[in-house]
Amino acid sequence: MRFGVVLKFLLVLLASAAAQDTIANLQIEKKNDVHFVDGLDLAKKLKMPMTWQSEAGILQIENSSWVLGSAWVSTKDTTFLLPTPVQSKINDRRSFWLPLPSSLQVFERLLNKPLEYDSASAKITLGELKELKDIWNVNLEAKNNGEVLELKLSKPFVAESFYMHPNYILRLNGAVIDTTIFQDIAKKSALFNRIIFIQDKQSAQLTLMLRDNCEKVELIKKDEGKTLQILLRKKQVAAAAPAPAAPHPPMQSVQPSGKIKTIIIDPGHGGKDPGAVGIKGLKEKDVVLAVGLKLKKKLEEKGFTVKLTRDTDDFIELAKRPKMASDWGGDLFISLHCNAIAGKEMQQKAEGFKFYILRAGGTEEDKAIARRENQAIALESGKKGKDEISPAEWIILDNQLALYAEKSALLAGHLVEAFDGGSLRKLQTGAGQAGFMVLVGAYMPAVLAELGFITHPSDGAFLATEKGRDEITDRLVKAIIAFSR
């Protein structure tokens, strides 16, 4: 009898051990009171498939994409915002360093298991299969004047909502979304065509991409906040009126076929806005227009449809450029620029290319570059100068970031890879993130290219020559072709 009790106890221990796998001997480093784990080592020990594009600075683990210097991580259906960006070097050790414990939320999503990090023992423990029940039921009901999307919650959460057509955003502070229960909901709706999910440690967020026939959205709380109803009201039309309008034009490329057909090239600045001025009076607007024209010709020879936001020395407002790209149904948007810096001593040192995606600034240097490029707004008629994207505007932008986070990062990675080893040096990792307003509203993979420092002696001389511009063009073409495959 006693033996049976002991045996039962051992079986319980074995079952517990199977359910609570422990990952030990991890490569852990600490910097500024933040623990980092070697992402390559962690993925290997978790037996997860991965691809590391070392030159491009992109690590793909299953269907997640991690970018060096970025705090954004994209999975197939969700985007996570980490409090600390991914690092390439910690304490003189180079790898793909992921911040702990915040990065574990991404792995929890991929594995559908809870993970816990013990900083004292440097171990990560995996729990049993996880059921995400903060939103345990979703229902869509059609009404005479619209639709009701009802969410059943496990408990009341602080709910914040924002409405700016075509986006309705609902944020639940402290909640976790199981996106699988929303499967096919958008297909049943006549008033929205897509739901985008963003999950971070502090909140869960869903964005409804509304159709043009939806004119009003209202949030109703019931059952002391445990039931939320999103009321979507359709536009009232006369009996003889045509059927409801098609989805909002910018969303034409929300679900592209995967093949890049139409490429939008945006030569920055122009007209009364010269951009940066470098050695011997070389103007940024002239360099990028020359490269843009060459790039258009070479891409068309490869069979692409290519459109330029400007093909002459004209001034075009920043906000119009991405709108043109979306209205034209672009599959890829690249804005061409040249970098610059003040001070003779720094002008002798600062050199190299860098490709940026739309995110909150990763470094103070990147934020400063974005502010300089955004200063074109000060030249726009009747508008005050504004060179930064506000926190409230980032909330509205979340849906664009969720849709194209991974593809924009991959495009930047291909560009870095194509330029690495060329005549221009790489600035830092060659890839960065910042709040460039010219990328806002481009509903497609979008990158801003700083082709080199126009204020640097050798960079500036290279940018001024036909040979240099031809090399830049060839490398841009190489990257775009690689991305389009």
Secondary structure, DSSP 8 states (H G I E B T S, - for coil): -HHHHHHHHHHHHHHHHHHSEEE-S--EEEETTEEEEEHHHHHHHTT--EEEETTTTEEEETTEEEETT--EEE-SSEEEE-SS--EEEETTEEEEEEEETTTHHHHHHHHTS-EEEETTTTEEEE-S-----SEEEEEEEEETTEEEEEEEESS--EEEEEEETTEEEEEEET----GGGGTTTGGG-SSEEEEEEEE-SSEEEEEEEEBTTEEEEEEEEEGGGTEEEEEEEE----TTS-S---B-GGGGGSS--SS--EEEEEE--BTTB---B-GGG-BHHHHHHHHHHHHHHHHHHTT-EEEES-SSS----TTHHHHHHHHTT-SEEEEEEEE---SHHHHHH---EEEEEESS-SSHHHHHHHHHHHGGGGGSTT-----S--HHHHHHHHHHHHHHHHHHHHHHHHHHHHHTTSSS-EEEEEEEEE--GGGTT--S-EEEEEEEETTSHHHHHHHHSHHHHHHHHHHHHHHHHHHH-
